[in-house]
Amino acid sequence: MSSMSAVPLFLQAPPHHLFFTAKSGVGKTSLACASAVSLADAERQVLIVSVDSASTPDAVLGTALTNTPVQVSGLVNPYRVALIQFEAEEPVGIEPLLALATPAGS
């Protein structure tokens, strides 16, 4: 079996941004973290942005969640995955989140 056959179809040619949204308790955090690890293994850069205070990607990935990007250790390609908690006092548009995921000068 080839390595690509083990990768879910939506990750074989992923868009630049992936968003996992749904009601509580359906596995958004698990799917986001598993996708991040899979993409990192495929040599892709990943930034997981948690906007839900009840979300636990830090526990899943074993890395403290902060308000600045933190590299996730313990992966085959740990330098390829970063984690950040995004908190806002009031609702914001998508632009601040995209700015976090866009390298400076891009």
Helices and strands as residue ranges (DSSP letters): G 3-6, H 9-12, H 28-41, E 46-50, H 57-61, E 70-71, G 78-80, E 81-85, H 95-101
